[in-house]
Amino acid sequence: MKVYKSFFIESKQQVGKNMNKYTTFYVDGVGLSNELEALLFTYGEKGYELHSFQPISGGKSSYSTSQGIIVVLQKEVE
């Protein structure tokens, strides 16, 4: 039998200005990757493996940004 655990890792939104002086939003990919690595390391020691992950997007009117990722881990139990 398999046991699953799911987690939501929220992305840190970075704000900047592009060449046209419009506000742009982007994801702190390094921070998100570090959080994912820490999660996998912590639960890997408990016997869990990565099953799947899915980015979650959201936004206002004309733009969307990644809000984070949903991570699903699985573990084989008897």
All heavy atoms as a GROMACS GRO file, in nm:
protein
  620
    1MET      N    1   0.084  -0.118   0.000
    1MET     CA    2   0.000   0.000   0.000
    1MET      C    3   0.089   0.124   0.000
    1MET      O    4   0.195   0.126   0.060
    1MET     CB    5  -0.088  -0.001   0.124
    1MET     CG    6  -0.180   0.118   0.132
    1MET     SD    7  -0.297   0.099   0.267
    1MET     CE    8  -0.241   0.229   0.370
    2LYS      N    9   0.044   0.226  -0.068
    2LYS     CA   10   0.118   0.352  -0.074
    2LYS      C   11   0.048   0.459   0.009
    2LYS      O   12  -0.074   0.466   0.011
    2LYS     CB   13   0.132   0.399  -0.218
    2LYS     CG   14   0.219   0.310  -0.301
    2LYS     CD   15   0.237   0.364  -0.440
    2LYS     CE   16   0.323   0.266  -0.520
    2LYS     NZ   17   0.343   0.310  -0.656
    3VAL      N   18   0.128   0.538   0.076
    3VAL     CA   19   0.079   0.651   0.154
    3VAL      C   20   0.130   0.778   0.086
    3VAL      O   21   0.245   0.784   0.043
    3VAL     CB   22   0.132   0.644   0.299
    3VAL    CG1   23   0.091   0.766   0.378
    3VAL    CG2   24   0.084   0.518   0.367
    4TYR      N   25   0.044   0.877   0.075
    4TYR     CA   26   0.080   1.002   0.008
    4TYR      C   27   0.073   1.120   0.105
    4TYR      O   28  -0.010   1.122   0.195
    4TYR     CB   29  -0.015   1.029  -0.109
    4TYR     CG   30  -0.007   0.924  -0.217
    4TYR    CD1   31  -0.088   0.812  -0.214
    4TYR    CD2   32   0.084   0.938  -0.321
    4TYR    CE1   33  -0.079   0.714  -0.312
    4TYR    CE2   34   0.093   0.841  -0.420
    4TYR     CZ   35   0.011   0.730  -0.415
    4TYR     OH   36   0.021   0.634  -0.513
    5LYS      N   37   0.160   1.215   0.084
    5LYS     CA   38   0.157   1.343   0.157
    5LYS      C   39   0.167   1.453   0.053
    5LYS      O   40   0.243   1.443  -0.042
    5LYS     CB   41   0.275   1.356   0.252
    5LYS     CG   42   0.261   1.280   0.380
    5LYS     CD   43   0.370   1.323   0.478
    5LYS     CE   44   0.352   1.261   0.612
    5LYS     NZ   45   0.250   1.322   0.694
    6SER      N   46   0.089   1.556   0.071
    6SER     CA   47   0.096   1.669  -0.023
    6SER      C   48   0.133   1.796   0.052
    6SER      O   49   0.098   1.814   0.168
    6SER     CB   50  -0.036   1.686  -0.099
    6SER     OG   51  -0.140   1.712  -0.009
    7PHE      N   52   0.204   1.884  -0.016
    7PHE     CA   53   0.253   2.008   0.041
    7PHE      C   54   0.236   2.120  -0.061
    7PHE      O   55   0.244   2.097  -0.181
    7PHE     CB   56   0.403   1.999   0.075
    7PHE     CG   57   0.435   1.889   0.171
    7PHE    CD1   58   0.462   1.761   0.127
    7PHE    CD2   59   0.438   1.915   0.307
    7PHE    CE1   60   0.491   1.660   0.215
    7PHE    CE2   61   0.468   1.814   0.397
    7PHE     CZ   62   0.494   1.686   0.351
    8PHE      N   63   0.216   2.239  -0.011
    8PHE     CA   64   0.216   2.358  -0.097
    8PHE      C   65   0.335   2.443  -0.057
    8PHE      O   66   0.350   2.480   0.059
    8PHE     CB   67   0.087   2.439  -0.081
    8PHE     CG   68   0.086   2.565  -0.162
    8PHE    CD1   69   0.076   2.560  -0.300
    8PHE    CD2   70   0.096   2.688  -0.101
    8PHE    CE1   71   0.076   2.675  -0.376
    8PHE    CE2   72   0.096   2.804  -0.176
    8PHE     CZ   73   0.085   2.798  -0.314
    9ILE      N   74   0.423   2.470  -0.153
    9ILE     CA   75   0.537   2.557  -0.128
    9ILE      C   76   0.509   2.687  -0.201
    9ILE      O   77   0.500   2.691  -0.324
    9ILE     CB   78   0.668   2.496  -0.180
    9ILE    CG1   79   0.694   2.361  -0.113
    9ILE    CG2   80   0.785   2.592  -0.153
    9ILE    CD1   81   0.816   2.288  -0.167
   10GLU      N   82   0.493   2.794  -0.125
   10GLU     CA   83   0.461   2.924  -0.183
   10GLU      C   84   0.588   2.990  -0.237
   10GLU      O   85   0.692   2.987  -0.172
   10GLU     CB   86   0.398   3.015  -0.078
   10GLU     CG   87   0.348   3.145  -0.134
   10GLU     CD   88   0.272   3.227  -0.031
   10GLU    OE1   89   0.262   3.184   0.085
   10GLU    OE2   90   0.222   3.332  -0.069
   11SER      N   91   0.577   3.046  -0.357
   11SER     CA   92   0.692   3.114  -0.416
   11SER      C   93   0.701   3.256  -0.364
   11SER      O   94   0.601   3.320  -0.335
   11SER     CB   95   0.683   3.114  -0.568
   11SER     OG   96   0.572   3.189  -0.610
   12LYS      N   97   0.822   3.302  -0.348
   12LYS     CA   98   0.845   3.440  -0.308
   12LYS      C   99   0.841   3.525  -0.435
   12LYS      O  100   0.913   3.498  -0.530
   12LYS     CB  101   0.980   3.456  -0.240
   12LYS     CG  102   1.007   3.358  -0.128
   12LYS     CD  103   0.924   3.386  -0.006
   12LYS     CE  104   0.960   3.301   0.111
   12LYS     NZ  105   0.914   3.164   0.109
   13GLN      N  106   0.754   3.623  -0.438
   13GLN     CA  107   0.741   3.707  -0.556
   13GLN      C  108   0.844   3.821  -0.553
   13GLN      O  109   0.853   3.892  -0.454
   13GLN     CB  110   0.601   3.767  -0.564
   13GLN     CG  111   0.491   3.664  -0.575
   13GLN     CD  112   0.498   3.585  -0.703
   13GLN    OE1  113   0.513   3.641  -0.810
   13GLN    NE2  114   0.487   3.455  -0.692
   14GLN      N  115   0.921   3.831  -0.657
   14GLN     CA  116   1.017   3.940  -0.673
   14GLN      C  117   0.952   4.045  -0.763
   14GLN      O  118   0.882   4.013  -0.856
   14GLN     CB  119   1.145   3.888  -0.739
   14GLN     CG  120   1.211   3.775  -0.664
   14GLN     CD  121   1.281   3.823  -0.541
   14GLN    OE1  122   1.330   3.936  -0.535
   14GLN    NE2  123   1.288   3.739  -0.441
   15VAL      N  124   0.976   4.170  -0.732
   15VAL     CA  125   0.920   4.279  -0.811
   15VAL      C  126   1.034   4.360  -0.869
   15VAL      O  127   1.132   4.389  -0.801
   15VAL     CB  128   0.831   4.371  -0.724
   15VAL    CG1  129   0.774   4.485  -0.806
   15VAL    CG2  130   0.720   4.291  -0.658
   16GLY      N  131   1.022   4.394  -0.996
   16GLY     CA  132   1.124   4.474  -1.061
   16GLY      C  133   1.061   4.564  -1.166
   16GLY      O  134   0.940   4.563  -1.187
   17LYS      N  135   1.141   4.641  -1.230
   17LYS     CA  136   1.096   4.727  -1.340
   17LYS      C  137   1.168   4.684  -1.467
   17LYS      O  138   1.287   4.658  -1.466
   17LYS     CB  139   1.129   4.874  -1.312
   17LYS     CG  140   1.067   4.930  -1.186
   17LYS     CD  141   0.928   4.975  -1.211
   17LYS     CE  142   0.872   5.039  -1.084
   17LYS     NZ  143   0.739   5.084  -1.100
   18ASN      N  144   1.093   4.676  -1.577
   18ASN     CA  145   1.158   4.642  -1.703
   18ASN      C  146   1.202   4.770  -1.774
   18ASN      O  147   1.191   4.880  -1.720
   18ASN     CB  148   1.066   4.554  -1.790
   18ASN     CG  149   0.940   4.626  -1.833
   18ASN    OD1  150   0.930   4.747  -1.826
   18ASN    ND2  151   0.842   4.548  -1.878
   19MET      N  152   1.251   4.756  -1.896
   19MET     CA  153   1.306   4.872  -1.969
   19MET      C  154   1.202   4.980  -1.994
   19MET      O  155   1.235   5.097  -2.006
   19MET     CB  156   1.368   4.825  -2.101
   19MET     CG  157   1.492   4.740  -2.078
   19MET     SD  158   1.555   4.661  -2.226
   19MET     CE  159   1.588   4.798  -2.332
   20ASN      N  160   1.075   4.943  -2.002
   20ASN     CA  161   0.968   5.040  -2.025
   20ASN      C  162   0.912   5.096  -1.896
   20ASN      O  163   0.809   5.161  -1.895
   20ASN     CB  164   0.855   4.975  -2.108
   20ASN     CG  165   0.904   4.933  -2.244
   20ASN    OD1  166   0.984   5.002  -2.306
   20ASN    ND2  167   0.858   4.820  -2.290
   21LYS      N  168   0.977   5.066  -1.785
   21LYS     CA  169   0.939   5.112  -1.652
   21LYS      C  170   0.806   5.055  -1.603
   21LYS      O  171   0.741   5.112  -1.519
   21LYS     CB  172   0.939   5.264  -1.646
   21LYS     CG  173   1.072   5.322  -1.684
   21LYS     CD  174   1.093   5.456  -1.623
   21LYS     CE  175   1.220   5.507  -1.672
   21LYS     NZ  176   1.314   5.568  -1.656
   22TYR      N  177   0.769   4.940  -1.660
   22TYR     CA  178   0.651   4.870  -1.610
   22TYR      C  179   0.695   4.777  -1.498
   22TYR      O  180   0.804   4.721  -1.501
   22TYR     CB  181   0.584   4.788  -1.721
   22TYR     CG  182   0.520   4.872  -1.828
   22TYR    CD1  183   0.574   4.876  -1.956
   22TYR    CD2  184   0.406   4.947  -1.802
   22TYR    CE1  185   0.517   4.954  -2.055
   22TYR    CE2  186   0.348   5.025  -1.900
   22TYR     CZ  187   0.404   5.028  -2.026
   22TYR     OH  188   0.347   5.104  -2.124
   23THR      N  189   0.608   4.760  -1.402
   23THR     CA  190   0.637   4.667  -1.295
   23THR      C  191   0.629   4.524  -1.347
   23THR      O  192   0.535   4.489  -1.417
   23THR     CB  193   0.537   4.685  -1.179
   23THR    OG1  194   0.545   4.819  -1.134
   23THR    CG2  195   0.567   4.591  -1.065
   24THR      N  196   0.728   4.443  -1.315
   24THR     CA  197   0.726   4.303  -1.353
   24THR      C  198   0.739   4.219  -1.227
   24THR      O  199   0.800   4.260  -1.129
   24THR     CB  200   0.841   4.268  -1.450
   24THR    OG1  201   0.965   4.302  -1.388
   24THR    CG2  202   0.828   4.344  -1.580
   25PHE      N  203   0.679   4.101  -1.231
   25PHE     CA  204   0.684   4.008  -1.119
   25PHE      C  205   0.751   3.881  -1.168
   25PHE      O  206   0.724   3.835  -1.277
   25PHE     CB  207   0.542   3.976  -1.070
   25PHE     CG  208   0.469   4.095  -1.020
   25PHE    CD1  209   0.389   4.170  -1.104
   25PHE    CD2  210   0.480   4.133  -0.887
   25PHE    CE1  211   0.320   4.281  -1.058
   25PHE    CE2  212   0.412   4.244  -0.839
   25PHE     CZ  213   0.332   4.318  -0.924
   26TYR      N  214   0.839   3.827  -1.087
   26TYR     CA  215   0.901   3.701  -1.122
   26TYR      C  216   0.925   3.620  -0.995
   26TYR      O  217   0.928   3.674  -0.885
   26TYR     CB  218   1.030   3.721  -1.202
   26TYR     CG  219   1.134   3.806  -1.133
   26TYR    CD1  220   1.235   3.747  -1.057
   26TYR    CD2  221   1.132   3.945  -1.144
   26TYR    CE1  222   1.330   3.825  -0.995
   26TYR    CE2  223   1.228   4.022  -1.082
   26TYR     CZ  224   1.326   3.962  -1.007
   26TYR     OH  225   1.420   4.039  -0.944
   27VAL      N  226   0.940   3.491  -1.013
   27VAL     CA  227   0.954   3.398  -0.903
   27VAL      C  228   1.100   3.388  -0.862
   27VAL      O  229   1.189   3.385  -0.946
   27VAL     CB  230   0.902   3.258  -0.945
   27VAL    CG1  231   0.929   3.155  -0.838
   27VAL    CG2  232   0.754   3.266  -0.977
   28ASP      N  233   1.124   3.381  -0.732
   28ASP     CA  234   1.258   3.355  -0.680
   28ASP      C  235   1.284   3.206  -0.697
   28ASP      O  236   1.259   3.126  -0.607
   28ASP     CB  237   1.265   3.398  -0.533
   28ASP     CG  238   1.398   3.363  -0.468
   28ASP    OD1  239   1.494   3.332  -0.541
   28ASP    OD2  240   1.405   3.367  -0.344
   29GLY      N  241   1.332   3.167  -0.814
   29GLY     CA  242   1.352   3.026  -0.846
   29GLY      C  243   1.452   2.957  -0.757
   29GLY      O  244   1.435   2.841  -0.720
   30VAL      N  245   1.557   3.027  -0.718
   30VAL     CA  246   1.659   2.967  -0.632
   30VAL      C  247   1.599   2.936  -0.494
   30VAL      O  248   1.617   2.828  -0.440
   30VAL     CB  249   1.782   3.059  -0.618
   30VAL    CG1  250   1.879   3.007  -0.516
   30VAL    CG2  251   1.851   3.075  -0.753
   31GLY      N  252   1.524   3.030  -0.439
   31GLY     CA  253   1.461   3.009  -0.309
   31GLY      C  254   1.360   2.895  -0.314
   31GLY      O  255   1.354   2.811  -0.223
   32LEU      N  256   1.280   2.890  -0.421
   32LEU     CA  257   1.180   2.784  -0.437
   32LEU      C  258   1.249   2.648  -0.449
   32LEU      O  259   1.208   2.550  -0.388
   32LEU     CB  260   1.094   2.812  -0.560
   32LEU     CG  261   0.972   2.725  -0.580
   32LEU    CD1  262   0.875   2.737  -0.464
   32LEU    CD2  263   0.902   2.763  -0.710
   33SER      N  264   1.356   2.642  -0.525
   33SER     CA  265   1.430   2.518  -0.541
   33SER      C  266   1.494   2.472  -0.410
   33SER      O  267   1.495   2.354  -0.379
   33SER     CB  268   1.532   2.537  -0.652
   33SER     OG  269   1.656   2.495  -0.620
   34ASN      N  270   1.544   2.567  -0.331
   34ASN     CA  271   1.602   2.533  -0.201
   34ASN      C  272   1.496   2.477  -0.106
   34ASN      O  273   1.522   2.382  -0.032
   34ASN     CB  274   1.671   2.653  -0.138
   34ASN     CG  275   1.799   2.691  -0.209
   34ASN    OD1  276   1.858   2.609  -0.279
   34ASN    ND2  277   1.841   2.815  -0.193
   35GLU      N  278   1.377   2.536  -0.107
   35GLU     CA  279   1.269   2.486  -0.022
   35GLU      C  280   1.225   2.346  -0.065
   35GLU      O  281   1.198   2.260   0.020
   35GLU     CB  282   1.150   2.581  -0.025
   35GLU     CG  283   1.176   2.710   0.050
   35GLU     CD  284   1.052   2.796   0.059
   35GLU    OE1  285   0.946   2.745   0.098
   35GLU    OE2  286   1.064   2.916   0.027
   36LEU      N  287   1.219   2.322  -0.195
   36LEU     CA  288   1.184   2.190  -0.245
   36LEU      C  289   1.290   2.088  -0.206
   36LEU      O  290   1.258   1.978  -0.160
   36LEU     CB  291   1.166   2.192  -0.398
   36LEU     CG  292   1.136   2.059  -0.465
   36LEU    CD1  293   1.007   1.998  -0.409
   36LEU    CD2  294   1.127   2.077  -0.615
   37GLU      N  295   1.416   2.124  -0.221
   37GLU     CA  296   1.525   2.034  -0.184
   37GLU      C  297   1.520   1.999  -0.035
   37GLU      O  298   1.537   1.883   0.004
   37GLU     CB  299   1.659   2.098  -0.218
   37GLU     CG  300   1.777   2.009  -0.190
   37GLU     CD  301   1.909   2.072  -0.231
   37GLU    OE1  302   1.913   2.194  -0.257
   37GLU    OE2  303   2.009   1.999  -0.234
   38ALA      N  304   1.494   2.098   0.050
   38ALA     CA  305   1.485   2.074   0.195
   38ALA      C  306   1.368   1.981   0.227
   38ALA      O  307   1.381   1.890   0.311
   38ALA     CB  308   1.468   2.207   0.269
   39LEU      N  309   1.254   1.999   0.160
   39LEU     CA  310   1.138   1.912   0.180
   39LEU      C  311   1.170   1.768   0.141
   39LEU      O  312   1.142   1.674   0.216
   39LEU     CB  313   1.019   1.964   0.100
   39LEU     CG  314   0.892   1.880   0.107
   39LEU    CD1  315   0.824   1.896   0.242
   39LEU    CD2  316   0.798   1.918  -0.005
   40LEU      N  317   1.233   1.752   0.024
   40LEU     CA  318   1.267   1.617  -0.023
   40LEU      C  319   1.370   1.551   0.067
   40LEU      O  320   1.362   1.430   0.094
   40LEU     CB  321   1.318   1.623  -0.167
   40LEU     CG  322   1.216   1.665  -0.273
   40LEU    CD1  323   1.284   1.681  -0.408
   40LEU    CD2  324   1.102   1.568  -0.281
   41PHE      N  325   1.464   1.626   0.117
   41PHE     CA  326   1.565   1.571   0.207
   41PHE      C  327   1.501   1.526   0.339
   41PHE      O  328   1.524   1.416   0.387
   41PHE     CB  329   1.676   1.673   0.233
   41PHE     CG  330   1.782   1.623   0.327
   41PHE    CD1  331   1.880   1.536   0.282
   41PHE    CD2  332   1.782   1.661   0.460
   41PHE    CE1  333   1.977   1.488   0.368
   41PHE    CE2  334   1.879   1.614   0.547
   41PHE     CZ  335   1.977   1.527   0.501
   42THR      N  336   1.419   1.614   0.396
   42THR     CA  337   1.354   1.584   0.524
   42THR      C  338   1.267   1.460   0.516
   42THR      O  339   1.275   1.370   0.599
   42THR     CB  340   1.270   1.704   0.571
   42THR    OG1  341   1.355   1.817   0.586
   42THR    CG2  342   1.200   1.675   0.702
   43TYR      N  343   1.181   1.454   0.415
   43TYR     CA  344   1.090   1.340   0.403
   43TYR      C  345   1.156   1.219   0.338
   43TYR      O  346   1.108   1.107   0.354
   43TYR     CB  347   0.962   1.382   0.331
   43TYR     CG  348   0.870   1.454   0.426
   43TYR    CD1  349   0.878   1.592   0.442
   43TYR    CD2  350   0.780   1.383   0.504
   43TYR    CE1  351   0.796   1.657   0.533
   43TYR    CE2  352   0.699   1.447   0.595
   43TYR     CZ  353   0.707   1.584   0.609
   43TYR     OH  354   0.627   1.648   0.700
   44GLY      N  355   1.265   1.239   0.267
   44GLY     CA  356   1.341   1.126   0.213
   44GLY      C  357   1.398   1.041   0.324
   44GLY      O  358   1.403   0.918   0.314
   45GLU      N  359   1.438   1.105   0.433
   45GLU     CA  360   1.489   1.031   0.548
   45GLU      C  361   1.379   0.948   0.614
   45GLU      O  362   1.408   0.852   0.685
   45GLU     CB  363   1.548   1.127   0.651
   45GLU     CG  364   1.677   1.192   0.604
   45GLU     CD  365   1.736   1.285   0.707
   45GLU    OE1  366   1.660   1.342   0.790
   45GLU    OE2  367   1.859   1.302   0.706
   46LYS      N  368   1.253   0.984   0.590
   46LYS     CA  369   1.139   0.911   0.646
   46LYS      C  370   1.083   0.807   0.549
   46LYS      O  371   0.979   0.748   0.573
   46LYS     CB  372   1.029   1.009   0.686
   46LYS     CG  373   1.072   1.107   0.792
   46LYS     CD  374   0.964   1.209   0.820
   46LYS     CE  375   1.014   1.312   0.921
   46LYS     NZ  376   0.913   1.415   0.949
   47GLY      N  377   1.152   0.791   0.434
   47GLY     CA  378   1.112   0.690   0.338
   47GLY      C  379   1.022   0.738   0.225
   47GLY      O  380   0.976   0.659   0.144
   48TYR      N  381   0.997   0.868   0.216
   48TYR     CA  382   0.912   0.922   0.110
   48TYR      C  383   0.994   0.954  -0.015
   48TYR      O  384   1.110   0.991  -0.006
   48TYR     CB  385   0.841   1.049   0.157
   48TYR     CG  386   0.727   1.024   0.252
   48TYR    CD1  387   0.749   1.019   0.389
   48TYR    CD2  388   0.599   1.004   0.205
   48TYR    CE1  389   0.645   0.995   0.478
   48TYR    CE2  390   0.494   0.979   0.293
   48TYR     CZ  391   0.518   0.976   0.429
   48TYR     OH  392   0.415   0.951   0.515
   49GLU      N  393   0.929   0.941  -0.129
   49GLU     CA  394   0.988   0.976  -0.258
   49GLU      C  395   0.895   1.072  -0.330
   49GLU      O  396   0.774   1.072  -0.306
   49GLU     CB  397   1.007   0.852  -0.344
   49GLU     CG  398   1.105   0.752  -0.289
   49GLU     CD  399   1.118   0.629  -0.378
   49GLU    OE1  400   1.032   0.608  -0.466
   49GLU    OE2  401   1.214   0.555  -0.358
   50LEU      N  402   0.951   1.148  -0.422
   50LEU     CA  403   0.870   1.242  -0.501
   50LEU      C  404   0.778   1.163  -0.593
   50LEU      O  405   0.821   1.076  -0.667
   50LEU     CB  406   0.961   1.333  -0.584
   50LEU     CG  407   0.891   1.433  -0.674
   50LEU    CD1  408   0.811   1.534  -0.591
   50LEU    CD2  409   0.992   1.506  -0.761
   51HIS      N  410   0.650   1.192  -0.585
   51HIS     CA  411   0.551   1.130  -0.674
   51HIS      C  412   0.520   1.224  -0.790
   51HIS      O  413   0.524   1.185  -0.906
   51HIS     CB  414   0.424   1.096  -0.597
   51HIS     CG  415   0.311   1.048  -0.683
   51HIS    ND1  416   0.316   0.927  -0.749
   51HIS    CD2  417   0.193   1.103  -0.714
   51HIS    CE1  418   0.205   0.912  -0.818
   51HIS    NE2  419   0.128   1.017  -0.799
   52SER      N  420   0.490   1.351  -0.758
   52SER     CA  421   0.459   1.449  -0.864
   52SER      C  422   0.463   1.589  -0.806
   52SER      O  423   0.467   1.608  -0.685
   52SER     CB  424   0.320   1.423  -0.923
   52SER     OG  425   0.220   1.441  -0.824
   53PHE      N  426   0.464   1.687  -0.895
   53PHE     CA  427   0.451   1.826  -0.853
   53PHE      C  428   0.378   1.902  -0.962
   53PHE      O  429   0.379   1.863  -1.079
   53PHE     CB  430   0.587   1.889  -0.820
   53PHE     CG  431   0.678   1.906  -0.938
   53PHE    CD1  432   0.680   2.024  -1.010
   53PHE    CD2  433   0.763   1.804  -0.975
   53PHE    CE1  434   0.765   2.038  -1.118
   53PHE    CE2  435   0.848   1.817  -1.083
   53PHE     CZ  436   0.849   1.936  -1.155
   54GLN      N  437   0.312   2.010  -0.924
   54GLN     CA  438   0.232   2.090  -1.017
   54GLN      C  439   0.245   2.237  -0.981
   54GLN      O  440   0.219   2.275  -0.867
   54GLN     CB  441   0.086   2.047  -1.009
   54GLN     CG  442  -0.007   2.122  -1.100
   54GLN     CD  443   0.018   2.090  -1.246
   54GLN    OE1  444   0.045   1.977  -1.282
   54GLN    NE2  445   0.011   2.191  -1.330
   55PRO      N  446   0.285   2.321  -1.077
   55PRO     CA  447   0.288   2.465  -1.048
   55PRO      C  448   0.146   2.520  -1.037
   55PRO      O  449   0.054   2.475  -1.106
   55PRO     CB  450   0.361   2.524  -1.169
   55PRO     CG  451   0.347   2.424  -1.277
   55PRO     CD  452   0.330   2.290  -1.212
   56ILE      N  453   0.129   2.616  -0.948
   56ILE     CA  454   0.000   2.682  -0.929
   56ILE      C  455   0.017   2.828  -0.969
   56ILE      O  456   0.104   2.897  -0.916
   56ILE     CB  457  -0.045   2.673  -0.781
   56ILE    CG1  458  -0.051   2.528  -0.736
   56ILE    CG2  459  -0.178   2.744  -0.761
   56ILE    CD1  460  -0.150   2.443  -0.812
   57SER      N  461  -0.065   2.873  -1.063
   57SER     CA  462  -0.057   3.010  -1.111
   57SER      C  463  -0.180   3.088  -1.071
   57SER      O  464  -0.288   3.033  -1.054
   57SER     CB  465  -0.044   3.014  -1.264
   57SER     OG  466   0.074   2.950  -1.304
   58GLY      N  467  -0.162   3.215  -1.056
   58GLY     CA  468  -0.273   3.305  -1.027
   58GLY      C  469  -0.236   3.444  -1.075
   58GLY      O  470  -0.124   3.467  -1.117
   59GLY      N  471  -0.328   3.535  -1.069
   59GLY     CA  472  -0.295   3.670  -1.113
   59GLY      C  473  -0.413   3.762  -1.112
   59GLY      O  474  -0.523   3.726  -1.071
   60LYS      N  475  -0.387   3.882  -1.158
   60LYS     CA  476  -0.490   3.985  -1.169
   60LYS      C  477  -0.500   4.027  -1.315
   60LYS      O  478  -0.399   4.037  -1.383
   60LYS     CB  479  -0.451   4.107  -1.086
   60LYS     CG  480  -0.433   4.080  -0.940
   60LYS     CD  481  -0.389   4.207  -0.871
   60LYS     CE  482  -0.348   4.183  -0.730
   60LYS     NZ  483  -0.295   4.300  -0.665
   61SER      N  484  -0.614   4.056  -1.359
   61SER     CA  485  -0.645   4.103  -1.494
   61SER      C  486  -0.556   4.049  -1.603
   61SER      O  487  -0.573   3.940  -1.647
   61SER     CB  488  -0.649   4.254  -1.505
   61SER     OG  489  -0.609   4.324  -1.399
   62SER      N  490  -0.453   4.124  -1.644
   62SER     CA  491  -0.380   4.088  -1.765
   62SER      C  492  -0.251   4.011  -1.741
   62SER      O  493  -0.181   3.980  -1.836
   62SER     CB  494  -0.348   4.215  -1.844
   62SER     OG  495  -0.265   4.298  -1.765
   63TYR      N  496  -0.217   3.980  -1.619
   63TYR     CA  497  -0.094   3.906  -1.598
   63TYR      C  498  -0.117   3.794  -1.496
   63TYR      O  499  -0.207   3.798  -1.416
   63TYR     CB  500   0.021   3.996  -1.551
   63TYR     CG  501   0.003   4.051  -1.412
   63TYR    CD1  502   0.048   3.982  -1.301
   63TYR    CD2  503  -0.061   4.174  -1.391
   63TYR    CE1  504   0.031   4.031  -1.173
   63TYR    CE2  505  -0.079   4.224  -1.263
   63TYR     CZ  506  -0.032   4.152  -1.155
   63TYR     OH  507  -0.049   4.201  -1.029
   64SER      N  508  -0.032   3.693  -1.504
   64SER     CA  509  -0.040   3.586  -1.406
   64SER      C  510   0.102   3.554  -1.359
   64SER      O  511   0.198   3.574  -1.432
   64SER     CB  512  -0.107   3.462  -1.463
   64SER     OG  513  -0.026   3.403  -1.561
   65THR      N  514   0.112   3.506  -1.239
   65THR     CA  515   0.241   3.469  -1.184
   65THR      C  516   0.227   3.333  -1.115
   65THR      O  517   0.118   3.291  -1.082
   65THR     CB  518   0.290   3.571  -1.078
   65THR    OG1  519   0.193   3.580  -0.974
   65THR    CG2  520   0.311   3.708  -1.140
   66SER      N  521   0.339   3.268  -1.094
   66SER     CA  522   0.336   3.142  -1.022
   66SER      C  523   0.320   3.172  -0.874
   66SER      O  524   0.396   3.249  -0.817
   66SER     CB  525   0.466   3.064  -1.044
   66SER     OG  526   0.472   3.018  -1.176
   67GLN      N  527   0.219   3.112  -0.815
   67GLN     CA  528   0.195   3.131  -0.673
   67GLN      C  529   0.277   3.032  -0.591
   67GLN      O  530   0.303   3.055  -0.475
   67GLN     CB  531   0.046   3.112  -0.642
   67GLN     CG  532  -0.043   3.211  -0.714
   67GLN     CD  533  -0.013   3.355  -0.674
   67GLN    OE1  534  -0.010   3.385  -0.556
   67GLN    NE2  535   0.012   3.439  -0.770
   68GLY      N  536   0.313   2.920  -0.651
   68GLY     CA  537   0.391   2.818  -0.582
   68GLY      C  538   0.376   2.685  -0.652
   68GLY      O  539   0.334   2.679  -0.768
   69ILE      N  540   0.410   2.579  -0.579
   69ILE     CA  541   0.396   2.445  -0.635
   69ILE      C  542   0.333   2.353  -0.531
   69ILE      O  543   0.352   2.370  -0.411
   69ILE     CB  544   0.531   2.386  -0.681
   69ILE    CG1  545   0.634   2.384  -0.567
   69ILE    CG2  546   0.586   2.456  -0.802
   69ILE    CD1  547   0.764   2.317  -0.601
   70ILE      N  548   0.255   2.259  -0.582
   70ILE     CA  549   0.203   2.152  -0.498
   70ILE      C  550   0.293   2.031  -0.522
   70ILE      O  551   0.317   1.992  -0.636
   70ILE     CB  552   0.057   2.118  -0.532
   70ILE    CG1  553  -0.033   2.234  -0.490
   70ILE    CG2  554   0.015   1.989  -0.462
   70ILE    CD1  555  -0.179   2.214  -0.521
   71VAL      N  556   0.344   1.975  -0.414
   71VAL     CA  557   0.434   1.860  -0.420
   71VAL      C  558   0.365   1.742  -0.355
   71VAL      O  559   0.310   1.755  -0.245
   71VAL     CB  560   0.566   1.891  -0.346
   71VAL    CG1  561   0.660   1.772  -0.352
   71VAL    CG2  562   0.633   2.015  -0.402
   72VAL      N  563   0.365   1.629  -0.422
   72VAL     CA  564   0.308   1.507  -0.367
   72VAL      C  565   0.420   1.404  -0.350
   72VAL      O  566   0.493   1.374  -0.444
   72VAL     CB  567   0.198   1.448  -0.458
   72VAL    CG1  568   0.140   1.320  -0.398
   72VAL    CG2  569   0.086   1.550  -0.480
   73LEU      N  570   0.433   1.354  -0.227
   73LEU     CA  571   0.532   1.252  -0.195
   73LEU      C  572   0.461   1.121  -0.169
   73LEU      O  573   0.345   1.120  -0.128
   73LEU     CB  574   0.612   1.292  -0.071
   73LEU     CG  575   0.681   1.428  -0.074
   73LEU    CD1  576   0.751   1.455   0.058
   73LEU    CD2  577   0.779   1.439  -0.190
   74GLN      N  578   0.530   1.009  -0.193
   74GLN     CA  579   0.470   0.879  -0.167
   74GLN      C  580   0.567   0.791  -0.090
   74GLN      O  581   0.688   0.809  -0.097
   74GLN     CB  582   0.429   0.810  -0.297
   74GLN     CG  583   0.545   0.763  -0.380
   74GLN     CD  584   0.499   0.692  -0.506
   74GLN    OE1  585   0.383   0.700  -0.544
   74GLN    NE2  586   0.589   0.623  -0.571
   75LYS      N  587   0.509   0.697  -0.016
   75LYS     CA  588   0.589   0.604   0.064
   75LYS      C  589   0.521   0.468   0.060
   75LYS      O  590   0.398   0.459   0.072
   75LYS     CB  591   0.596   0.654   0.207
   75LYS     CG  592   0.666   0.565   0.305
   75LYS     CD  593   0.664   0.629   0.443
   75LYS     CE  594   0.722   0.540   0.548
   75LYS     NZ  595   0.720   0.604   0.682
   76GLU      N  596   0.598   0.366   0.038
   76GLU     CA  597   0.546   0.229   0.036
   76GLU      C  598   0.542   0.177   0.179
   76GLU      O  599   0.642   0.182   0.250
   76GLU     CB  600   0.636   0.140  -0.050
   76GLU     CG  601   0.579   0.005  -0.084
   76GLU     CD  602   0.467   0.012  -0.185
   76GLU    OE1  603   0.475   0.090  -0.281
   76GLU    OE2  604   0.368  -0.061  -0.165
   77VAL      N  605   0.424   0.133   0.224
   77VAL     CA  606   0.410   0.075   0.358
   77VAL      C  607   0.347  -0.063   0.347
   77VAL      O  608   0.278  -0.094   0.250
   77VAL     CB  609   0.324   0.166   0.451
   77VAL    CG1  610   0.393   0.296   0.479
   77VAL    CG2  611   0.186   0.188   0.396
   78GLU      N  612   0.370  -0.143   0.448
   78GLU     CA  613   0.315  -0.278   0.447
   78GLU      C  614   0.187  -0.286   0.527
   78GLU      O  615   0.157  -0.214   0.613
   78GLU     CB  616   0.417  -0.375   0.505
   78GLU     CG  617   0.541  -0.380   0.419
   78GLU     CD  618   0.648  -0.471   0.480
   78GLU    OE1  619   0.617  -0.550   0.572
   78GLU    OE2  620   0.762  -0.462   0.435
   0.00000   0.00000   0.00000
